[in-house]
């Protein structure tokens, strides 16, 4: 059974305790494979005793709720973005999931609901059933904890980090039913691109149930409208990680005889391997060396064998060091392209076919083989004025760079 069919079945099944909700699992279409049943069981138990939701108010009269759920609890970079945002909002109510061992009798009792959920899932194998109920339990238990923490608060706005994740989706749906204004945030690159193995980042538009989606820039807004979202629901405010930062004003050029390769997540394994092969070929043609940066969720051992040691290496460097050592960057499906354009660092996008084109409409920097890459390098990279024009224009399209903090402050003031 395909993942898409599996999750659609979940969507159309009434589960005890969630009868009034539509459990959304579309984000899980990005998984390359389902975990084993034993892992899913451990995840359920951990959700009960290893995840604790905390509560904080920026002021006594705070009414705007911000939720950082267990969906992204392990991403320190996302947590930093969330903290930067909530620090701006004087009347914020902050609910965050954190790793903390604790005994919660109610969370343990809720585990017994999983038996009823298990029986509801017909004609599935144990691996599929255990995976689904582990996700349902994390979502259900998290929702109950969020409801308990906020039950005595007069919430007027609810912001989730990403409402296509199950916990966040349930929270957004719950507050929608209470006629509370709901908001969700752009945390990565979303675009109207074809599905590969049932997955496309367009789900962040088509399955968005919040009243507003706050985006990096006008490019995302255009993509959202193409996917059917009303333009009044998308607001281009800038990247959360740029709060408090001043955008660079000069093109960042390095002459190091080295270029960088930034890998995508493992769902793009085929494209990742293709990029490394192109890097090997281009290095051989140009006489340059290259360095590789893996996606945080990847296992480097899966790719090391494709790096030609004559030219390539994968040193452990900070992103700033990695960028500084690279004359330009090769990037696949990654938000890093937007971040490099913000920093005015030359970067080129791998896209071998339309289905792998994660930035439709931005064509000056795309390559599908070493010949394309060499052409871009010689005709654009070596022409500084031409390169500068392309990079500055692309940055203006992809992300707002002025007064990012003020943009968010004013948006939330407008919801008073």
C-alpha positions as CSV (number, residue, x, y, z in Angstrom):
1,X,0.0,0.0,0.0
2,X,1.4,3.4,-1.0
3,X,2.0,6.0,1.8
4,X,-0.5,8.4,0.3
5,X,-3.3,5.7,0.3
6,X,-2.3,4.8,3.9
7,X,-2.6,8.3,5.2
8,X,-5.8,9.0,3.3
9,X,-7.3,6.1,5.1
10,X,-6.3,7.6,8.4
11,X,-7.9,10.9,7.4
12,X,-11.2,9.2,6.7
13,X,-11.3,7.1,9.9
14,X,-13.0,8.2,13.1
15,X,-10.7,7.5,16.0
16,X,-11.8,7.6,19.7
17,X,-11.0,11.0,21.1
18,X,-10.4,12.5,17.7
19,X,-13.9,12.1,16.2
20,X,-14.2,15.8,15.7
21,X,-10.8,16.2,14.1
22,X,-9.3,15.4,10.7
23,X,-5.9,13.8,11.5
24,X,-3.5,15.2,8.9
25,X,-0.4,13.1,8.2
26,X,0.6,14.5,4.8
27,X,4.0,15.7,6.0
28,X,4.9,12.1,6.5
29,X,4.7,11.5,2.8
30,X,8.3,12.8,2.8
31,X,9.5,9.7,4.7
32,X,11.6,7.3,2.5
33,X,10.3,4.3,4.5
34,X,8.2,3.5,7.6
35,X,10.0,2.6,10.8
36,X,9.8,-0.9,12.3
37,X,6.9,-1.7,14.7
38,X,9.2,-1.9,17.7
39,X,10.5,1.7,17.1
40,X,6.9,3.0,16.8
41,X,6.1,1.4,20.1
42,X,9.1,3.0,21.8
43,X,8.1,6.3,20.3
44,X,4.6,6.1,21.8
45,X,6.1,5.3,25.3
46,X,8.5,8.2,24.9
47,X,5.7,10.6,23.9
48,X,4.0,9.7,27.2
49,X,7.0,10.1,29.6
50,X,9.7,11.9,27.7
51,X,8.0,14.9,26.3
52,X,6.8,17.7,28.6
53,X,4.9,20.9,27.5
54,X,5.9,24.0,29.3
55,X,3.8,27.2,29.7
56,X,5.0,30.9,29.9
57,X,3.4,34.3,29.5
58,X,5.3,37.4,28.4
59,X,2.8,39.5,30.4
60,X,-0.1,39.1,32.7
61,X,-2.6,40.0,30.0
62,X,-1.1,37.9,27.3
63,X,-3.6,36.4,24.8
64,X,-1.6,35.5,21.7
65,X,-0.7,31.8,21.9
66,X,2.5,30.5,20.2
67,X,3.0,26.7,20.1
68,X,6.3,24.9,19.5
69,X,5.2,21.3,19.5
70,X,7.1,18.0,19.6
71,X,7.1,18.0,15.8
72,X,10.3,20.0,15.7
73,X,11.5,19.6,19.2
74,X,14.8,18.2,18.1
75,X,15.7,21.1,15.8
76,X,17.7,23.7,17.7
77,X,17.7,26.0,14.7
78,X,13.9,26.0,14.5
79,X,13.6,26.5,18.3
80,X,15.9,29.5,18.0
81,X,13.7,31.0,15.3
82,X,10.6,30.4,17.4
83,X,12.2,32.0,20.5
84,X,13.3,35.1,18.4
85,X,9.7,35.5,17.3
86,X,8.0,35.1,20.7
87,X,10.6,37.5,22.2
88,X,9.1,40.3,20.0
89,X,5.5,39.8,21.1
90,X,4.7,41.5,24.4
91,X,1.4,39.7,24.9
92,X,2.6,36.2,23.9
93,X,1.5,33.0,25.7
94,X,4.2,30.4,24.9
95,X,3.7,26.6,25.0
96,X,6.8,24.6,24.1
97,X,7.5,20.9,24.0
98,X,10.8,19.9,25.7
99,X,12.7,16.7,26.3
100,X,12.1,15.9,29.9
101,X,11.4,12.6,31.7
102,X,8.3,12.8,33.9
103,X,5.5,10.6,35.2
104,X,2.1,11.8,33.9
105,X,-0.7,9.5,34.9
106,X,-3.1,11.0,32.4
107,X,-0.6,10.6,29.5
108,X,-0.1,7.0,30.5
109,X,-3.8,6.4,30.7
110,X,-4.3,7.8,27.2
111,X,-2.0,5.1,25.9
112,X,-4.9,2.7,26.3
113,X,-6.8,4.5,23.6
114,X,-4.3,3.1,21.1
115,X,-5.9,-0.4,21.5
116,X,-9.1,0.9,20.1
117,X,-7.2,2.8,17.3
118,X,-5.4,-0.4,16.5
119,X,-8.6,-2.3,16.0
120,X,-10.0,0.4,13.7
121,X,-7.1,-0.1,11.2
122,X,-8.2,-3.0,9.0
123,X,-6.2,-4.8,6.3
124,X,-2.9,-3.3,7.4
125,X,0.3,-5.0,8.6
126,X,1.6,-4.5,12.1
127,X,4.3,-2.1,10.9
128,X,1.8,0.2,9.3
129,X,-0.6,0.0,12.3
130,X,2.0,0.7,14.9
131,X,3.4,3.6,12.9
132,X,-0.1,5.2,12.6
133,X,-1.1,4.8,16.2
134,X,2.3,6.1,17.4
135,X,1.7,9.3,15.4
136,X,-1.9,9.5,16.5
137,X,-0.9,9.1,20.2
138,X,1.7,11.9,20.0
139,X,-0.8,14.2,18.3
140,X,-3.7,13.3,20.7
141,X,-1.6,13.5,23.9
142,X,0.1,16.7,22.8
143,X,-3.3,18.3,22.0
144,X,-4.7,17.3,25.4
145,X,-1.6,18.8,27.1
146,X,-2.0,22.1,25.1
147,X,-5.7,22.3,25.9
148,X,-5.0,21.8,29.6
149,X,-2.3,24.5,29.7
150,X,-4.5,27.0,27.9
151,X,-7.9,26.2,29.3
152,X,-8.1,29.2,31.6
153,X,-6.5,31.6,29.1
154,X,-8.5,34.0,26.9
155,X,-6.7,33.2,23.7
156,X,-7.3,35.4,20.7
157,X,-4.6,34.2,18.3
158,X,-2.9,30.8,18.0
159,X,0.3,30.5,16.0
160,X,1.8,27.0,15.2
161,X,5.2,26.4,13.8
162,X,3.9,24.3,10.9
163,X,0.3,23.3,10.6
164,X,0.8,20.4,8.2
165,X,2.4,18.4,11.1
166,X,-0.1,16.4,13.0
167,X,0.3,18.0,16.4
168,X,0.2,21.5,15.0
169,X,-2.7,20.6,12.7
170,X,-4.8,19.4,15.5
171,X,-4.0,22.5,17.6
172,X,-4.9,24.8,14.6
173,X,-8.1,22.9,14.0
174,X,-9.1,23.0,17.7
175,X,-8.6,26.8,17.9
176,X,-10.3,27.3,14.5
177,X,-13.4,25.7,16.1
178,X,-13.2,28.2,18.9
179,X,-13.2,31.1,16.4
180,X,-9.6,32.0,17.4
181,X,-7.5,33.5,14.6
182,X,-4.9,30.9,13.6
183,X,-1.5,31.6,12.1
184,X,1.3,29.3,10.9
185,X,4.9,29.9,9.8
186,X,7.1,29.1,6.9
187,X,10.1,27.2,8.1
188,X,11.5,25.9,4.9
189,X,11.2,26.3,1.1
190,X,7.7,25.6,-0.2
191,X,6.8,25.7,-3.9
192,X,4.3,24.5,-6.5
193,X,6.3,21.5,-7.7
194,X,5.2,18.1,-9.0
195,X,4.9,15.2,-6.7
196,X,7.7,12.7,-6.4
197,X,6.6,9.4,-4.7
198,X,3.4,11.1,-3.6
199,X,5.3,14.0,-1.9
200,X,5.5,17.7,-2.9
201,X,6.1,20.8,-0.7
202,X,2.9,22.2,-2.2
203,X,1.1,20.4,0.7
204,X,2.1,23.4,2.8
205,X,-0.3,25.4,0.8
206,X,-3.0,22.9,-0.1
207,X,-3.3,21.4,3.4
208,X,-2.8,24.7,5.3
209,X,-5.8,25.1,7.6
210,X,-4.6,28.3,9.4
211,X,-6.1,31.7,8.6
212,X,-2.7,33.1,7.8
213,X,0.6,31.7,6.5
214,X,3.6,34.0,7.2
215,X,6.2,33.7,4.5
216,X,9.8,34.6,3.6
217,X,8.9,36.7,0.6
218,X,6.8,37.4,-2.4
219,X,8.0,34.3,-4.3
220,X,6.4,32.0,-1.7
221,X,3.2,34.1,-1.9
222,X,3.1,33.6,-5.7
223,X,3.6,29.9,-5.3
224,X,0.8,29.7,-2.6
225,X,-1.7,31.5,-4.9
226,X,-0.8,29.2,-7.7
227,X,-1.8,26.3,-5.4
228,X,-5.2,27.8,-4.7
229,X,-4.6,29.9,-1.5
230,X,-6.3,33.3,-1.3
231,X,-3.6,36.0,-1.5
232,X,-5.1,37.6,1.6
233,X,-4.0,34.6,3.7
234,X,-0.3,34.8,2.8
235,X,1.9,37.6,4.2
236,X,5.5,38.1,3.2
237,X,7.3,39.2,6.4
238,X,10.8,37.7,6.0
239,X,12.7,34.7,7.4
240,X,12.5,34.2,11.2
241,X,16.2,33.6,11.4
242,X,16.9,37.1,10.1
243,X,15.1,38.8,13.0
244,X,17.5,41.3,14.4
245,X,20.0,41.0,11.5
246,X,21.1,43.5,8.9
247,X,21.1,42.2,5.4
248,X,24.5,42.2,3.6
249,X,25.0,44.9,1.0
250,X,27.9,43.5,-1.0
251,X,28.2,40.4,-3.2
252,X,30.3,37.8,-1.3
253,X,33.0,36.6,-3.6
254,X,35.8,34.3,-2.6
255,X,38.8,33.1,-4.7
256,X,39.7,29.9,-3.0
257,X,39.7,27.4,-5.9
258,X,37.1,25.5,-4.0
259,X,33.3,25.1,-4.4
260,X,30.7,23.8,-2.0
261,X,28.0,21.1,-2.4
262,X,25.0,21.4,-0.1
263,X,23.0,18.2,0.1
264,X,19.2,17.8,0.4
265,X,17.4,15.5,2.8
266,X,17.4,11.8,2.2
267,X,14.1,11.8,0.3
268,X,16.3,13.3,-2.5
269,X,19.0,10.6,-2.3
270,X,19.0,10.1,-6.1
271,X,19.5,13.8,-6.7
272,X,22.2,14.0,-4.0
273,X,24.2,11.3,-5.6
274,X,23.8,12.9,-9.0
275,X,25.1,16.2,-7.6
276,X,28.2,14.5,-6.2
277,X,28.9,12.9,-9.6
278,X,28.5,16.3,-11.3
279,X,30.8,17.8,-8.6
280,X,33.5,15.2,-9.4
281,X,33.2,15.9,-13.2
282,X,33.3,19.7,-12.8
283,X,36.2,19.5,-10.4
284,X,38.1,17.4,-13.0
285,X,37.2,19.9,-15.7
286,X,38.1,23.0,-13.7
287,X,40.9,21.8,-11.5
288,X,39.0,23.0,-8.5
289,X,38.4,21.2,-5.2
290,X,35.1,20.9,-3.5
291,X,33.7,20.4,0.0
292,X,30.4,18.8,1.0
293,X,27.8,19.7,3.7
294,X,25.2,17.0,4.5
295,X,21.6,17.6,5.5
296,X,21.2,17.4,9.3
297,X,18.9,14.3,9.0
298,X,21.3,12.4,6.7
299,X,23.9,9.8,7.5
300,X,27.1,10.9,5.8
301,X,28.2,7.2,5.4
302,X,25.5,6.8,2.8
303,X,27.3,9.3,0.5
304,X,31.0,9.2,1.3
305,X,31.6,6.6,-1.3
306,X,30.4,8.9,-4.1
307,X,33.0,11.6,-3.2
308,X,36.1,11.5,-5.3
309,X,38.8,11.9,-2.7
310,X,41.1,13.4,-5.4
311,X,38.9,16.6,-5.4
312,X,36.3,16.3,-2.6
313,X,36.1,16.2,1.2
314,X,33.6,16.8,3.9
315,X,35.2,18.8,6.7
316,X,33.2,19.7,9.8
317,X,32.7,23.5,9.3
318,X,30.1,26.0,10.5
319,X,27.9,27.3,7.7
320,X,29.7,30.6,7.8
321,X,33.1,28.8,7.4
322,X,31.7,26.6,4.7
323,X,30.4,29.5,2.7
324,X,33.6,31.5,3.1
325,X,35.7,28.6,1.8
326,X,33.5,28.2,-1.3
327,X,33.6,30.3,-4.4
328,X,30.1,29.2,-5.2
329,X,27.6,26.6,-3.9
330,X,25.8,23.7,-5.6
331,X,22.4,23.2,-4.0
332,X,19.5,20.8,-4.5
333,X,16.1,21.0,-2.9
334,X,17.0,23.2,0.1
335,X,16.1,26.4,1.9
336,X,19.9,27.0,1.8
337,X,19.5,28.6,-1.6
338,X,17.3,31.3,-0.1
339,X,19.7,31.8,2.7
340,X,22.7,32.1,0.3
341,X,20.8,34.7,-1.8
342,X,20.0,36.6,1.4
343,X,23.8,36.6,2.2
344,X,24.5,37.5,-1.5
345,X,26.6,34.4,-1.9
346,X,26.6,32.9,-5.4
347,X,24.7,29.6,-5.6
348,X,23.5,27.4,-8.4
349,X,20.5,24.9,-8.3
350,X,20.6,21.3,-9.4
351,X,17.4,20.4,-11.4
352,X,17.7,17.6,-13.9
353,X,14.0,17.6,-14.8
354,X,10.9,19.7,-14.0
355,X,9.9,17.4,-11.2
356,X,13.2,18.1,-9.5
357,X,13.0,21.9,-10.0
358,X,12.3,23.3,-6.5
359,X,12.5,26.9,-7.6
360,X,10.2,27.2,-10.7
361,X,10.7,30.5,-12.5
362,X,14.3,31.1,-11.3
363,X,16.2,29.8,-14.2
364,X,19.6,31.7,-14.5
365,X,21.3,29.5,-12.0
366,X,20.0,26.0,-12.9
367,X,22.1,23.1,-14.1
368,X,21.5,19.4,-14.7
369,X,25.0,18.2,-15.7
370,X,28.6,19.3,-15.5
371,X,28.4,21.0,-18.9
372,X,25.6,23.3,-17.7
373,X,27.5,24.1,-14.5
374,X,30.6,24.9,-16.5
375,X,28.6,27.2,-18.8
376,X,27.1,29.0,-15.8
377,X,30.5,29.4,-14.2
378,X,32.1,30.8,-17.3
379,X,29.3,33.0,-18.6
380,X,27.8,34.3,-15.3
381,X,30.1,33.7,-12.4
382,X,33.1,35.1,-14.2
383,X,31.1,38.3,-15.1
384,X,30.8,40.0,-11.8
385,X,28.3,42.7,-12.8
386,X,26.0,40.1,-14.4
387,X,26.3,37.9,-11.4
388,X,25.5,40.7,-9.0
389,X,22.4,41.7,-11.0
390,X,21.0,38.1,-10.9
391,X,21.8,37.6,-7.2
392,X,20.3,40.9,-6.0
393,X,17.2,40.4,-8.1
394,X,16.7,36.9,-6.8
395,X,17.1,38.0,-3.2
396,X,14.5,40.6,-3.6
397,X,12.1,38.0,-4.9
398,X,12.8,35.3,-2.4
399,X,12.9,37.1,1.0
400,X,12.1,40.4,2.5
401,X,15.2,41.9,4.0
402,X,14.2,45.2,5.6
403,X,12.8,45.5,9.2
404,X,12.0,41.8,9.6
405,X,11.4,42.2,13.3
406,X,9.1,45.1,12.7
407,X,7.2,43.2,10.0
408,X,6.2,40.6,12.6
409,X,5.5,43.0,15.4
410,X,3.1,45.0,13.1
411,X,1.4,41.9,11.9
412,X,0.5,40.7,15.3
413,X,-0.5,44.2,16.5
414,X,-2.9,44.2,13.6
415,X,-4.6,41.2,15.1
416,X,-5.6,43.0,18.3
